[in-house]
Every structure is written in structure tokens, then in C-alpha cells.
């Protein structure tokens, strides 16, 4: 059985959809201004050090992101002046 490889555009679309889904979840919890890009920025901050993660880790990192972890990321970014 051959494994299907996603091309770059398909992978980008899938990641964007996952991040948007997570942003919608946060919006339901009261974090009204969260976007998919915000989720991606939070999740991908570790990949600069680690390198490109396997797809299963990427999916897990997006879907297991907690609101408190996201808010900690925003607070630290604000202190550093990145937002």
C-alpha cells in the first residue's frame, strides 16, 4: 500500500484549516480576537529551534494547545515587544 504524500499547497491548506479550527474553539471560550495566524505563530515558535517536525507532532501541537499556554505566549511576546 502506497502512502500518499501531501504537496506543499495541500499541507499549507490543511495546517491553515487546523489553526482556524483551533482559533474558532478559543473564540467560543471568549477569546474573541484570536486568528488562525495567531495560533500558528504560537505553535510554530518552537520549530525554529527543533527544525521541521513530523506531521503527527504538528497536528498534536495545534489541537492540544490550551488557552492558558496561548495566553502565556502572548504575555511573553508583549514583554519582549513582538506583538
PDB file of N, CA, C and O in Angstrom:
ATOM      1  N   UNK A   1       0.832  -1.171   0.000  1.00  0.00           N
ATOM      2  CA  UNK A   1       0.000   0.000   0.000  1.00  0.00           C
ATOM      3  C   UNK A   1       0.879   1.237   0.000  1.00  0.00           C
ATOM      4  O   UNK A   1       1.742   1.385   0.866  1.00  0.00           O
ATOM      5  N   UNK A   2       0.671   2.123  -0.958  1.00  0.00           N
ATOM      6  CA  UNK A   2       1.488   3.319  -1.068  1.00  0.00           C
ATOM      7  C   UNK A   2       0.976   4.399  -0.135  1.00  0.00           C
ATOM      8  O   UNK A   2      -0.230   4.613  -0.012  1.00  0.00           O
ATOM      9  N   UNK A   3       1.909   5.080   0.524  1.00  0.00           N
ATOM     10  CA  UNK A   3       1.499   6.207   1.370  1.00  0.00           C
ATOM     11  C   UNK A   3       1.414   7.452   0.493  1.00  0.00           C
ATOM     12  O   UNK A   3       2.269   7.701  -0.357  1.00  0.00           O
ATOM     13  N   UNK A   4       0.368   8.215   0.725  1.00  0.00           N
ATOM     14  CA  UNK A   4       0.180   9.425  -0.056  1.00  0.00           C
ATOM     15  C   UNK A   4       0.941  10.564   0.585  1.00  0.00           C
ATOM     16  O   UNK A   4       0.884  10.757   1.800  1.00  0.00           O
ATOM     17  N   UNK A   5       1.645  11.308  -0.224  1.00  0.00           N
ATOM     18  CA  UNK A   5       2.370  12.478   0.243  1.00  0.00           C
ATOM     19  C   UNK A   5       1.566  13.722  -0.120  1.00  0.00           C
ATOM     20  O   UNK A   5       1.074  13.853  -1.241  1.00  0.00           O
ATOM     21  N   UNK A   6       1.441  14.626   0.834  1.00  0.00           N
ATOM     22  CA  UNK A   6       0.778  15.890   0.557  1.00  0.00           C
ATOM     23  C   UNK A   6       1.784  16.840  -0.074  1.00  0.00           C
ATOM     24  O   UNK A   6       2.932  16.927   0.362  1.00  0.00           O
ATOM     25  N   UNK A   7       1.342  17.550  -1.103  1.00  0.00           N
ATOM     26  CA  UNK A   7       2.239  18.550  -1.643  1.00  0.00           C
ATOM     27  C   UNK A   7       2.205  19.775  -0.751  1.00  0.00           C
ATOM     28  O   UNK A   7       1.396  19.841   0.175  1.00  0.00           O
ATOM     29  N   UNK A   8       3.060  20.739  -1.009  1.00  0.00           N
ATOM     30  CA  UNK A   8       3.197  21.905  -0.139  1.00  0.00           C
ATOM     31  C   UNK A   8       1.887  22.677  -0.001  1.00  0.00           C
ATOM     32  O   UNK A   8       1.528  23.085   1.103  1.00  0.00           O
ATOM     33  N   UNK A   9       1.172  22.882  -1.099  1.00  0.00           N
ATOM     34  CA  UNK A   9      -0.083  23.634  -1.054  1.00  0.00           C
ATOM     35  C   UNK A   9      -1.144  22.903  -0.232  1.00  0.00           C
ATOM     36  O   UNK A   9      -1.862  23.528   0.550  1.00  0.00           O
ATOM     37  N   UNK A  10      -1.245  21.606  -0.402  1.00  0.00           N
ATOM     38  CA  UNK A  10      -2.219  20.821   0.362  1.00  0.00           C
ATOM     39  C   UNK A  10      -1.884  20.842   1.847  1.00  0.00           C
ATOM     40  O   UNK A  10      -2.774  20.959   2.689  1.00  0.00           O
ATOM     41  N   UNK A  11      -0.607  20.729   2.161  1.00  0.00           N
ATOM     42  CA  UNK A  11      -0.180  20.752   3.556  1.00  0.00           C
ATOM     43  C   UNK A  11      -0.442  22.129   4.174  1.00  0.00           C
ATOM     44  O   UNK A  11      -0.912  22.223   5.308  1.00  0.00           O
ATOM     45  N   UNK A  12      -0.144  23.175   3.441  1.00  0.00           N
ATOM     46  CA  UNK A  12      -0.396  24.536   3.928  1.00  0.00           C
ATOM     47  C   UNK A  12      -1.876  24.767   4.176  1.00  0.00           C
ATOM     48  O   UNK A  12      -2.256  25.366   5.182  1.00  0.00           O
ATOM     49  N   UNK A  13      -2.710  24.293   3.263  1.00  0.00           N
ATOM     50  CA  UNK A  13      -4.162  24.429   3.427  1.00  0.00           C
ATOM     51  C   UNK A  13      -4.655  23.660   4.642  1.00  0.00           C
ATOM     52  O   UNK A  13      -5.515  24.141   5.380  1.00  0.00           O
ATOM     53  N   UNK A  14      -4.110  22.465   4.851  1.00  0.00           N
ATOM     54  CA  UNK A  14      -4.522  21.642   5.990  1.00  0.00           C
ATOM     55  C   UNK A  14      -4.102  22.297   7.310  1.00  0.00           C
ATOM     56  O   UNK A  14      -4.878  22.321   8.265  1.00  0.00           O
ATOM     57  N   UNK A  15      -2.893  22.820   7.363  1.00  0.00           N
ATOM     58  CA  UNK A  15      -2.413  23.493   8.572  1.00  0.00           C
ATOM     59  C   UNK A  15      -3.237  24.740   8.850  1.00  0.00           C
ATOM     60  O   UNK A  15      -3.601  25.014   9.994  1.00  0.00           O
ATOM     61  N   UNK A  16      -3.527  25.491   7.800  1.00  0.00           N
ATOM     62  CA  UNK A  16      -4.349  26.693   7.953  1.00  0.00           C
ATOM     63  C   UNK A  16      -5.740  26.344   8.485  1.00  0.00           C
ATOM     64  O   UNK A  16      -6.276  27.051   9.340  1.00  0.00           O
ATOM     65  N   UNK A  17      -6.314  25.272   7.987  1.00  0.00           N
ATOM     66  CA  UNK A  17      -7.639  24.844   8.443  1.00  0.00           C
ATOM     67  C   UNK A  17      -7.598  24.409   9.910  1.00  0.00           C
ATOM     68  O   UNK A  17      -8.510  24.724  10.675  1.00  0.00           O
ATOM     69  N   UNK A  18      -6.550  23.690  10.303  1.00  0.00           N
ATOM     70  CA  UNK A  18      -6.421  23.267  11.700  1.00  0.00           C
ATOM     71  C   UNK A  18      -6.269  24.470  12.627  1.00  0.00           C
ATOM     72  O   UNK A  18      -6.888  24.522  13.689  1.00  0.00           O
ATOM     73  N   UNK A  19      -5.453  25.422  12.227  1.00  0.00           N
ATOM     74  CA  UNK A  19      -5.250  26.621  13.048  1.00  0.00           C
ATOM     75  C   UNK A  19      -6.529  27.446  13.139  1.00  0.00           C
ATOM     76  O   UNK A  19      -6.847  27.986  14.199  1.00  0.00           O
ATOM     77  N   UNK A  20      -7.254  27.544  12.047  1.00  0.00           N
ATOM     78  CA  UNK A  20      -8.531  28.275  12.066  1.00  0.00           C
ATOM     79  C   UNK A  20      -9.541  27.579  12.964  1.00  0.00           C
ATOM     80  O   UNK A  20     -10.298  28.239  13.676  1.00  0.00           O
ATOM     81  N   UNK A  21      -9.557  26.259  12.935  1.00  0.00           N
ATOM     82  CA  UNK A  21     -10.443  25.495  13.791  1.00  0.00           C
ATOM     83  C   UNK A  21     -10.115  25.738  15.258  1.00  0.00           C
ATOM     84  O   UNK A  21     -11.019  25.919  16.074  1.00  0.00           O
ATOM     85  N   UNK A  22      -8.841  25.743  15.594  1.00  0.00           N
ATOM     86  CA  UNK A  22      -8.426  25.993  16.972  1.00  0.00           C
ATOM     87  C   UNK A  22      -8.769  27.425  17.374  1.00  0.00           C
ATOM     88  O   UNK A  22      -9.180  27.659  18.511  1.00  0.00           O
ATOM     89  N   UNK A  23      -8.611  28.380  16.472  1.00  0.00           N
ATOM     90  CA  UNK A  23      -8.962  29.768  16.757  1.00  0.00           C
ATOM     91  C   UNK A  23     -10.464  29.890  17.029  1.00  0.00           C
ATOM     92  O   UNK A  23     -10.875  30.627  17.925  1.00  0.00           O
ATOM     93  N   UNK A  24     -11.274  29.174  16.262  1.00  0.00           N
ATOM     94  CA  UNK A  24     -12.716  29.181  16.493  1.00  0.00           C
ATOM     95  C   UNK A  24     -13.047  28.606  17.869  1.00  0.00           C
ATOM     96  O   UNK A  24     -13.943  29.106  18.550  1.00  0.00           O
ATOM     97  N   UNK A  25     -12.332  27.559  18.283  1.00  0.00           N
ATOM     98  CA  UNK A  25     -12.533  26.984  19.610  1.00  0.00           C
ATOM     99  C   UNK A  25     -12.234  28.029  20.685  1.00  0.00           C
ATOM    100  O   UNK A  25     -12.997  28.175  21.640  1.00  0.00           O
ATOM    101  N   UNK A  26     -11.127  28.753  20.530  1.00  0.00           N
ATOM    102  CA  UNK A  26     -10.774  29.785  21.503  1.00  0.00           C
ATOM    103  C   UNK A  26     -11.811  30.909  21.504  1.00  0.00           C
ATOM    104  O   UNK A  26     -12.116  31.474  22.554  1.00  0.00           O
ATOM    105  N   UNK A  27     -12.346  31.229  20.339  1.00  0.00           N
ATOM    106  CA  UNK A  27     -13.378  32.268  20.260  1.00  0.00           C
ATOM    107  C   UNK A  27     -14.626  31.842  21.023  1.00  0.00           C
ATOM    108  O   UNK A  27     -15.274  32.671  21.662  1.00  0.00           O
ATOM    109  N   UNK A  28     -14.965  30.566  20.964  1.00  0.00           N
ATOM    110  CA  UNK A  28     -16.106  30.061  21.732  1.00  0.00           C
ATOM    111  C   UNK A  28     -15.856  30.141  23.240  1.00  0.00           C
ATOM    112  O   UNK A  28     -16.796  30.211  24.031  1.00  0.00           O
ATOM    113  N   UNK A  29     -14.582  30.130  23.625  1.00  0.00           N
ATOM    114  CA  UNK A  29     -14.225  30.234  25.034  1.00  0.00           C
ATOM    115  C   UNK A  29     -14.113  31.686  25.497  1.00  0.00           C
ATOM    116  O   UNK A  29     -13.829  31.948  26.666  1.00  0.00           O
ATOM    117  N   UNK A  30     -14.337  32.631  24.578  1.00  0.00           N
ATOM    118  CA  UNK A  30     -14.320  34.040  24.952  1.00  0.00           C
ATOM    119  C   UNK A  30     -13.119  34.822  24.467  1.00  0.00           C
ATOM    120  O   UNK A  30     -13.047  36.030  24.692  1.00  0.00           O
ATOM    121  N   UNK A  31     -12.182  34.176  23.813  1.00  0.00           N
ATOM    122  CA  UNK A  31     -11.019  34.878  23.260  1.00  0.00           C
ATOM    123  C   UNK A  31     -11.369  35.322  21.845  1.00  0.00           C
ATOM    124  O   UNK A  31     -11.013  34.670  20.863  1.00  0.00           O
ATOM    125  N   UNK A  32     -12.075  36.446  21.765  1.00  0.00           N
ATOM    126  CA  UNK A  32     -12.724  36.869  20.524  1.00  0.00           C
ATOM    127  C   UNK A  32     -11.787  37.194  19.369  1.00  0.00           C
ATOM    128  O   UNK A  32     -12.156  37.013  18.209  1.00  0.00           O
ATOM    129  N   UNK A  33     -10.598  37.663  19.661  1.00  0.00           N
ATOM    130  CA  UNK A  33      -9.744  38.197  18.603  1.00  0.00           C
ATOM    131  C   UNK A  33      -8.646  37.247  18.139  1.00  0.00           C
ATOM    132  O   UNK A  33      -7.732  37.667  17.430  1.00  0.00           O
ATOM    133  N   UNK A  34      -8.717  36.007  18.518  1.00  0.00           N
ATOM    134  CA  UNK A  34      -7.713  35.022  18.115  1.00  0.00           C
ATOM    135  C   UNK A  34      -7.947  34.633  16.659  1.00  0.00           C
ATOM    136  O   UNK A  34      -9.080  34.381  16.250  1.00  0.00           O
ATOM    137  N   UNK A  35      -6.873  34.585  15.887  1.00  0.00           N
ATOM    138  CA  UNK A  35      -6.958  34.166  14.490  1.00  0.00           C
ATOM    139  C   UNK A  35      -6.135  32.894  14.287  1.00  0.00           C
ATOM    140  O   UNK A  35      -5.361  32.489  15.154  1.00  0.00           O
ATOM    141  N   UNK A  36      -6.318  32.289  13.142  1.00  0.00           N
ATOM    142  CA  UNK A  36      -5.530  31.113  12.796  1.00  0.00           C
ATOM    143  C   UNK A  36      -4.043  31.433  12.740  1.00  0.00           C
ATOM    144  O   UNK A  36      -3.214  30.610  13.125  1.00  0.00           O
ATOM    145  N   UNK A  37      -3.705  32.627  12.262  1.00  0.00           N
ATOM    146  CA  UNK A  37      -2.299  33.041  12.198  1.00  0.00           C
ATOM    147  C   UNK A  37      -1.713  33.153  13.595  1.00  0.00           C
ATOM    148  O   UNK A  37      -0.561  32.781  13.819  1.00  0.00           O
ATOM    149  N   UNK A  38      -2.504  33.667  14.543  1.00  0.00           N
ATOM    150  CA  UNK A  38      -2.041  33.761  15.929  1.00  0.00           C
ATOM    151  C   UNK A  38      -1.729  32.370  16.494  1.00  0.00           C
ATOM    152  O   UNK A  38      -0.723  32.170  17.174  1.00  0.00           O
ATOM    153  N   UNK A  39      -2.599  31.438  16.200  1.00  0.00           N
ATOM    154  CA  UNK A  39      -2.383  30.056  16.660  1.00  0.00           C
ATOM    155  C   UNK A  39      -1.102  29.504  16.048  1.00  0.00           C
ATOM    156  O   UNK A  39      -0.292  28.895  16.747  1.00  0.00           O
ATOM    157  N   UNK A  40      -0.917  29.712  14.761  1.00  0.00           N
ATOM    158  CA  UNK A  40       0.275  29.206  14.084  1.00  0.00           C
ATOM    159  C   UNK A  40       1.537  29.837  14.660  1.00  0.00           C
ATOM    160  O   UNK A  40       2.529  29.142  14.878  1.00  0.00           O
ATOM    161  N   UNK A  41       1.509  31.153  14.909  1.00  0.00           N
ATOM    162  CA  UNK A  41       2.674  31.825  15.480  1.00  0.00           C
ATOM    163  C   UNK A  41       3.035  31.232  16.835  1.00  0.00           C
ATOM    164  O   UNK A  41       4.212  31.047  17.143  1.00  0.00           O
ATOM    165  N   UNK A  42       2.031  30.936  17.636  1.00  0.00           N
ATOM    166  CA  UNK A  42       2.246  30.355  18.963  1.00  0.00           C
ATOM    167  C   UNK A  42       2.828  28.940  18.856  1.00  0.00           C
ATOM    168  O   UNK A  42       3.806  28.610  19.526  1.00  0.00           O
ATOM    169  N   UNK A  43       2.231  28.132  18.028  1.00  0.00           N
ATOM    170  CA  UNK A  43       2.653  26.730  17.910  1.00  0.00           C
ATOM    171  C   UNK A  43       4.019  26.605  17.241  1.00  0.00           C
ATOM    172  O   UNK A  43       4.837  25.779  17.645  1.00  0.00           O
ATOM    173  N   UNK A  44       4.263  27.413  16.234  1.00  0.00           N
ATOM    174  CA  UNK A  44       5.486  27.250  15.444  1.00  0.00           C
ATOM    175  C   UNK A  44       6.718  27.904  16.056  1.00  0.00           C
ATOM    176  O   UNK A  44       7.812  27.771  15.509  1.00  0.00           O
ATOM    177  N   UNK A  45       6.572  28.599  17.167  1.00  0.00           N
ATOM    178  CA  UNK A  45       7.726  29.279  17.765  1.00  0.00           C
ATOM    179  C   UNK A  45       8.838  28.294  18.146  1.00  0.00           C
ATOM    180  O   UNK A  45      10.015  28.656  18.127  1.00  0.00           O
ATOM    181  N   UNK A  46       8.478  27.070  18.487  1.00  0.00           N
ATOM    182  CA  UNK A  46       9.476  26.074  18.880  1.00  0.00           C
ATOM    183  C   UNK A  46      10.161  25.420  17.693  1.00  0.00           C
ATOM    184  O   UNK A  46      11.222  24.814  17.847  1.00  0.00           O
ATOM    185  N   UNK A  47       9.581  25.531  16.533  1.00  0.00           N
ATOM    186  CA  UNK A  47      10.133  24.831  15.379  1.00  0.00           C
ATOM    187  C   UNK A  47      11.403  25.481  14.841  1.00  0.00           C
ATOM    188  O   UNK A  47      12.153  24.851  14.097  1.00  0.00           O
ATOM    189  N   UNK A  48      11.649  26.733  15.211  1.00  0.00           N
ATOM    190  CA  UNK A  48      12.892  27.381  14.787  1.00  0.00           C
ATOM    191  C   UNK A  48      14.092  26.673  15.427  1.00  0.00           C
ATOM    192  O   UNK A  48      15.150  26.546  14.811  1.00  0.00           O
ATOM    193  N   UNK A  49      13.911  26.214  16.671  1.00  0.00           N
ATOM    194  CA  UNK A  49      14.979  25.508  17.379  1.00  0.00           C
ATOM    195  C   UNK A  49      15.038  24.037  16.984  1.00  0.00           C
ATOM    196  O   UNK A  49      16.113  23.481  16.760  1.00  0.00           O
ATOM    197  N   UNK A  50      13.858  23.418  16.904  1.00  0.00           N
ATOM    198  CA  UNK A  50      13.780  21.970  16.675  1.00  0.00           C
ATOM    199  C   UNK A  50      13.924  21.579  15.216  1.00  0.00           C
ATOM    200  O   UNK A  50      14.357  20.467  14.912  1.00  0.00           O
ATOM    201  N   UNK A  51      13.573  22.463  14.327  1.00  0.00           N
ATOM    202  CA  UNK A  51      13.533  22.126  12.918  1.00  0.00           C
ATOM    203  C   UNK A  51      12.131  21.686  12.527  1.00  0.00           C
ATOM    204  O   UNK A  51      11.195  21.787  13.320  1.00  0.00           O
ATOM    205  N   UNK A  52      11.995  21.209  11.331  1.00  0.00           N
ATOM    206  CA  UNK A  52      10.686  20.796  10.815  1.00  0.00           C
ATOM    207  C   UNK A  52      10.202  19.543  11.554  1.00  0.00           C
ATOM    208  O   UNK A  52      10.872  18.510  11.542  1.00  0.00           O
ATOM    209  N   UNK A  53       9.022  19.644  12.201  1.00  0.00           N
ATOM    210  CA  UNK A  53       8.519  18.488  12.964  1.00  0.00           C
ATOM    211  C   UNK A  53       7.806  17.496  12.052  1.00  0.00           C
ATOM    212  O   UNK A  53       7.400  17.853  10.946  1.00  0.00           O
ATOM    213  N   UNK A  54       7.651  16.266  12.502  1.00  0.00           N
ATOM    214  CA  UNK A  54       6.829  15.314  11.750  1.00  0.00           C
ATOM    215  C   UNK A  54       5.373  15.789  11.779  1.00  0.00           C
ATOM    216  O   UNK A  54       4.966  16.507  12.692  1.00  0.00           O
ATOM    217  N   UNK A  55       4.619  15.394  10.802  1.00  0.00           N
ATOM    218  CA  UNK A  55       3.239  15.847  10.658  1.00  0.00           C
ATOM    219  C   UNK A  55       2.393  15.513  11.881  1.00  0.00           C
ATOM    220  O   UNK A  55       1.586  16.338  12.310  1.00  0.00           O
ATOM    221  N   UNK A  56       2.561  14.324  12.449  1.00  0.00           N
ATOM    222  CA  UNK A  56       1.748  13.957  13.609  1.00  0.00           C
ATOM    223  C   UNK A  56       2.024  14.867  14.806  1.00  0.00           C
ATOM    224  O   UNK A  56       1.109  15.154  15.578  1.00  0.00           O
ATOM    225  N   UNK A  57       3.267  15.326  14.976  1.00  0.00           N
ATOM    226  CA  UNK A  57       3.597  16.242  16.070  1.00  0.00           C
ATOM    227  C   UNK A  57       2.983  17.609  15.816  1.00  0.00           C
ATOM    228  O   UNK A  57       2.487  18.252  16.740  1.00  0.00           O
ATOM    229  N   UNK A  58       3.014  18.044  14.592  1.00  0.00           N
ATOM    230  CA  UNK A  58       2.428  19.331  14.217  1.00  0.00           C
ATOM    231  C   UNK A  58       0.929  19.348  14.501  1.00  0.00           C
ATOM    232  O   UNK A  58       0.415  20.296  15.095  1.00  0.00           O
ATOM    233  N   UNK A  59       0.242  18.314  14.082  1.00  0.00           N
ATOM    234  CA  UNK A  59      -1.203  18.205  14.318  1.00  0.00           C
ATOM    235  C   UNK A  59      -1.483  18.171  15.818  1.00  0.00           C
ATOM    236  O   UNK A  59      -2.390  18.851  16.299  1.00  0.00           O
ATOM    237  N   UNK A  60      -0.707  17.384  16.553  1.00  0.00           N
ATOM    238  CA  UNK A  60      -0.890  17.309  18.003  1.00  0.00           C
ATOM    239  C   UNK A  60      -0.647  18.659  18.665  1.00  0.00           C
ATOM    240  O   UNK A  60      -1.404  19.060  19.549  1.00  0.00           O
ATOM    241  N   UNK A  61       0.389  19.357  18.254  1.00  0.00           N
ATOM    242  CA  UNK A  61       0.707  20.658  18.853  1.00  0.00           C
ATOM    243  C   UNK A  61      -0.425  21.663  18.639  1.00  0.00           C
ATOM    244  O   UNK A  61      -0.734  22.451  19.533  1.00  0.00           O
ATOM    245  N   UNK A  62      -1.035  21.638  17.474  1.00  0.00           N
ATOM    246  CA  UNK A  62      -2.132  22.574  17.190  1.00  0.00           C
ATOM    247  C   UNK A  62      -3.363  22.206  17.994  1.00  0.00           C
ATOM    248  O   UNK A  62      -3.926  23.051  18.691  1.00  0.00           O
ATOM    249  N   UNK A  63      -3.784  20.958  17.906  1.00  0.00           N
ATOM    250  CA  UNK A  63      -5.042  20.559  18.543  1.00  0.00           C
ATOM    251  C   UNK A  63      -4.954  20.430  20.060  1.00  0.00           C
ATOM    252  O   UNK A  63      -5.987  20.459  20.730  1.00  0.00           O
ATOM    253  N   UNK A  64      -3.762  20.290  20.619  1.00  0.00           N
ATOM    254  CA  UNK A  64      -3.648  20.181  22.074  1.00  0.00           C
ATOM    255  C   UNK A  64      -3.288  21.507  22.739  1.00  0.00           C
ATOM    256  O   UNK A  64      -3.115  21.559  23.957  1.00  0.00           O
ATOM    257  N   UNK A  65      -3.175  22.572  21.957  1.00  0.00           N
ATOM    258  CA  UNK A  65      -2.855  23.883  22.519  1.00  0.00           C
ATOM    259  C   UNK A  65      -3.959  24.323  23.474  1.00  0.00           C
ATOM    260  O   UNK A  65      -5.137  24.317  23.117  1.00  0.00           O
ATOM    261  N   UNK A  66      -3.580  24.696  24.666  1.00  0.00           N
ATOM    262  CA  UNK A  66      -4.522  25.159  25.685  1.00  0.00           C
ATOM    263  C   UNK A  66      -4.556  26.681  25.681  1.00  0.00           C
ATOM    264  O   UNK A  66      -3.582  27.339  25.313  1.00  0.00           O
ATOM    265  N   UNK A  67      -5.688  27.223  26.094  1.00  0.00           N
ATOM    266  CA  UNK A  67      -5.841  28.674  26.142  1.00  0.00           C
ATOM    267  C   UNK A  67      -4.813  29.306  27.074  1.00  0.00           C
ATOM    268  O   UNK A  67      -4.305  30.390  26.786  1.00  0.00           O
ATOM    269  N   UNK A  68      -4.501  28.649  28.179  1.00  0.00           N
ATOM    270  CA  UNK A  68      -3.518  29.208  29.111  1.00  0.00           C
ATOM    271  C   UNK A  68      -2.123  29.266  28.486  1.00  0.00           C
ATOM    272  O   UNK A  68      -1.382  30.222  28.714  1.00  0.00           O
ATOM    273  N   UNK A  69      -1.766  28.264  27.710  1.00  0.00           N
ATOM    274  CA  UNK A  69      -0.473  28.277  27.018  1.00  0.00           C
ATOM    275  C   UNK A  69      -0.422  29.399  25.991  1.00  0.00           C
ATOM    276  O   UNK A  69       0.597  30.072  25.833  1.00  0.00           O
ATOM    277  N   UNK A  70      -1.531  29.586  25.301  1.00  0.00           N
ATOM    278  CA  UNK A  70      -1.606  30.665  24.312  1.00  0.00           C
ATOM    279  C   UNK A  70      -1.481  32.027  25.001  1.00  0.00           C
ATOM    280  O   UNK A  70      -0.759  32.901  24.519  1.00  0.00           O
ATOM    281  N   UNK A  71      -2.173  32.209  26.114  1.00  0.00           N
ATOM    282  CA  UNK A  71      -2.115  33.482  26.827  1.00  0.00           C
ATOM    283  C   UNK A  71      -0.720  33.720  27.404  1.00  0.00           C
ATOM    284  O   UNK A  71      -0.256  34.861  27.416  1.00  0.00           O
ATOM    285  N   UNK A  72      -0.045  32.684  27.877  1.00  0.00           N
ATOM    286  CA  UNK A  72       1.343  32.821  28.332  1.00  0.00           C
ATOM    287  C   UNK A  72       2.242  33.268  27.191  1.00  0.00           C
ATOM    288  O   UNK A  72       3.094  34.139  27.367  1.00  0.00           O
ATOM    289  N   UNK A  73       2.049  32.669  26.018  1.00  0.00           N
ATOM    290  CA  UNK A  73       2.812  33.057  24.832  1.00  0.00           C
ATOM    291  C   UNK A  73       2.596  34.535  24.513  1.00  0.00           C
ATOM    292  O   UNK A  73       3.556  35.255  24.241  1.00  0.00           O
ATOM    293  N   UNK A  74       1.335  34.996  24.544  1.00  0.00           N
ATOM    294  CA  UNK A  74       1.035  36.401  24.255  1.00  0.00           C
ATOM    295  C   UNK A  74       1.665  37.337  25.282  1.00  0.00           C
ATOM    296  O   UNK A  74       2.187  38.395  24.928  1.00  0.00           O
ATOM    297  N   UNK A  75       1.615  36.950  26.541  1.00  0.00           N
ATOM    298  CA  UNK A  75       2.191  37.780  27.600  1.00  0.00           C
ATOM    299  C   UNK A  75       3.695  37.931  27.424  1.00  0.00           C
ATOM    300  O   UNK A  75       4.229  39.036  27.518  1.00  0.00           O
ATOM    301  N   UNK A  76       4.367  36.838  27.175  1.00  0.00           N
ATOM    302  CA  UNK A  76       5.819  36.878  26.976  1.00  0.00           C
ATOM    303  C   UNK A  76       6.156  37.682  25.726  1.00  0.00           C
ATOM    304  O   UNK A  76       7.099  38.473  25.729  1.00  0.00           O
ATOM    305  N   UNK A  77       5.390  37.483  24.660  1.00  0.00           N
ATOM    306  CA  UNK A  77       5.629  38.232  23.428  1.00  0.00           C
ATOM    307  C   UNK A  77       5.430  39.727  23.652  1.00  0.00           C
ATOM    308  O   UNK A  77       6.176  40.542  23.110  1.00  0.00           O
ATOM    309  N   UNK A  78       4.425  40.088  24.448  1.00  0.00           N
ATOM    310  CA  UNK A  78       4.176  41.504  24.740  1.00  0.00           C
ATOM    311  C   UNK A  78       5.341  42.103  25.529  1.00  0.00           C
ATOM    312  O   UNK A  78       5.763  43.227  25.258  1.00  0.00           O
ATOM    313  N   UNK A  79       5.854  41.361  26.494  1.00  0.00           N
ATOM    314  CA  UNK A  79       7.004  41.845  27.257  1.00  0.00           C
ATOM    315  C   UNK A  79       8.237  42.023  26.378  1.00  0.00           C
ATOM    316  O   UNK A  79       9.029  42.942  26.582  1.00  0.00           O
ATOM    317  N   UNK A  80       8.388  41.152  25.418  1.00  0.00           N
ATOM    318  CA  UNK A  80       9.537  41.236  24.501  1.00  0.00           C
ATOM    319  C   UNK A  80       9.302  42.228  23.382  1.00  0.00           C
ATOM    320  O   UNK A  80      10.239  42.600  22.676  1.00  0.00           O
ATOM    321  N   UNK A  81       8.051  42.666  23.210  1.00  0.00           N
ATOM    322  CA  UNK A  81       7.740  43.638  22.180  1.00  0.00           C
ATOM    323  C   UNK A  81       7.484  43.043  20.815  1.00  0.00           C
ATOM    324  O   UNK A  81       7.658  43.720  19.802  1.00  0.00           O
ATOM    325  N   UNK A  82       7.071  41.774  20.771  1.00  0.00           N
ATOM    326  CA  UNK A  82       6.836  41.102  19.488  1.00  0.00           C
ATOM    327  C   UNK A  82       5.420  41.217  18.981  1.00  0.00           C
ATOM    328  O   UNK A  82       5.163  40.843  17.837  1.00  0.00           O
ATOM    329  N   UNK A  83       4.490  41.713  19.768  1.00  0.00           N
ATOM    330  CA  UNK A  83       3.114  41.780  19.292  1.00  0.00           C
ATOM    331  C   UNK A  83       2.764  43.161  18.807  1.00  0.00           C
ATOM    332  O   UNK A  83       1.638  43.395  18.370  1.00  0.00           O
TER     333      UNK A  83
END
